[in-house]
Amino acid sequence: MRLQVLVSTMHQTDHSLLERMNIQSDAVVVNQCDENCIEEFIYEGHKIKWYSLCDRGVGLSRNTALMHADADVVLFADDDVVYEDGYADSVLDFFEKYPSAKVATFNLQSLNSKRPEYLDTKTHKLSVWNCLRYGAFRIAVRRDAVVSANIFFSLLFGGGAPFQAGEDNLFLTQCLQKGLCMYAVKIQIGTVKQEESTWFSGYNEKYYHDRGVLFAAMYGKYSKLMICLIELKNCRREGTVPFNQRLQNEFTGIRKFKKTIKGKE
């Protein structure tokens, strides 16, 4: 069994990112920049595919890497991740131990105390109720399982897309809806800087509007119910925006998704 790390990055001028991330496996790097160039080379004994492209958008970047990957298991990554020694063995060992698992999330410790990562203390199955806390850089999948199920990252959400972050949530939700067995794994495989968010500017009107769009994409006719459940859970944590105002903005987002994305009123 073989692992590839799928790195989404921007404006890299050399290959030093591989050392900074402590890459110890094969990898596919998609570097969104201002030129188109494809390189293949060996780094520390590992095969690297490096795509410098003029494209924009994190969803497109991850999909490009996924389509050019050829390993049994792929691990999505951002460029602020630093892996621990032996991470590849940890990921592959899990998939060998759990042959039914098609998707798994792993622990990465955030180095930014203001943006902590949820860390699992035991390995358990994921469901619709607990899969929304994991970013794409924590996700590993059996490549053939997700590609054959026609599961890819949405181009509507995330950096460089019309709506704010959520492409990772939508990806995991699609995996569940397609019946793929998913686990959260207690093993830590690295750290992530989380220095700044490219999209989050506070719990404002756009945040709640875009969350409504995201929930409409994920849950369809159940989106309003899921929104209400999430709001009741987070009502004290998410700032001072009144509950009714949050719901109004989110329901506006749901209507926009139905009207402009699906062509329905």
Secondary structure, DSSP 8 states (H G I E B T S, - for coil): --EEEEEEEE---SSTHHHHTT--SEEEEEEESSS-EEEEEEETTEEEEEEEES---HHHHHHHHHHH--SSEEEEEETTEEE-TTHHHHHHHHHHH-TT-SEEEEEEEES-TTS-----SS-EE--TTTSTT--GGGEEEEHHHHHHTT----SSBSTTSSB-S-HHHHHHHHHHHTT--EEEEEEEEEEE-----SS---S-HHHHHHHHHHHHHHHGGGHHHHHHHHHHHHTTTSTT--HHHHHHHHHHHHHHIIIIISS--
